[in-house]
Amino acid sequence: MILRANCKINLGLDILRRRADGYHDLETVMFPVRGLFDEVEVVRTGTTGAEFLTEGLAVDCPAEENICLKAFRLMHDRYGVDGVRIRLVKRVPFGAGLGGGSSDATAVVVALDRLFELGLSEEELIARAAELGSDTAFFVRNTPQLCTGRGEVMTPFALDLKGMTLVVVKPDEGVSTREAYAGVRPRVPAVPLAERLRRPVAEWQGTVTNDFEESVFPAHPAIRAVKKQLLDAGALYASMSGSGSAVFGLFAGHEKGEELHALSPFVFAL
């Protein structure tokens, strides 16, 4: 079984408060980017354990620590699934705030549910995925969602960006989640994110913000420069995604598609 594990972008990201458990309460809308995906193949082998193979971009951790294997171990311990081969073809840049690893893990959970005919409900799949990280649950639904809590509490969010062009730029440098959170200053905005996102996209810049930018940009000027480059190229809205380092821009229409490929190979008509 082969699944496309697409990534996401964050449309606004408000860090509201630090919780007693060490996590942060946040509010963000996650939006799927279906054109940029990893390929996750899971097949039954009839043996025991899990064999793990990777292709494409080099993964930044030892194979035995990859989140795909963590997903397998979780499903093995919960439901007794066993004997699989997982092949990951990595295309989504990591250390980018695009949720590529989270998407891969959720794809493994979904594939194992189907291969072993577990018949898990959406609620159960979300609960299992949420055990693996803060963004993972989103990829069960993989539609625009207003995410709260530490990101795992989801409410469908009506958002139509059809007719726009999305450009995703990944600078050479990365930002660890630990680094991003270390510099954040929690605050509760006067106007909730959902209300700000209901305004026209052309009114988002300066009001729909990513709180991580405040600390990440001074430490990584190259990331700030990418955002400026997108805005200078005519983006109606540009922002860092998640904890970075990827930055995206939304452009009106599709006419500039070929021209925008000079900025990034990741150009998608919405």
Secondary structure as UniProt FT lines:
FT   STRAND          2..18
FT   TURN            20..21
FT   STRAND          24..44
FT   STRAND          50..56
FT   HELIX           63..65
FT   HELIX           67..79
FT   STRAND          84..90
FT   HELIX           100..115
FT   TURN            116..117
FT   HELIX           122..130
FT   TURN            131..132
FT   TURN            136..137
FT   HELIX           138..141
FT   STRAND          145..148
FT   TURN            149..152
FT   STRAND          153..156
FT   TURN            162..163
FT   STRAND          164..169
FT   HELIX           177..182
FT   HELIX           193..197
FT   HELIX           201..203
FT   TURN            204..207
FT   TURN            211..212
FT   HELIX           213..219
FT   HELIX           221..232
FT   TURN            233..234
FT   STRAND          237..240
FT   TURN            242..243
FT   STRAND          247..252
FT   TURN            255..256
FT   HELIX           257..260
FT   TURN            261..263
FT   STRAND          266..269
//
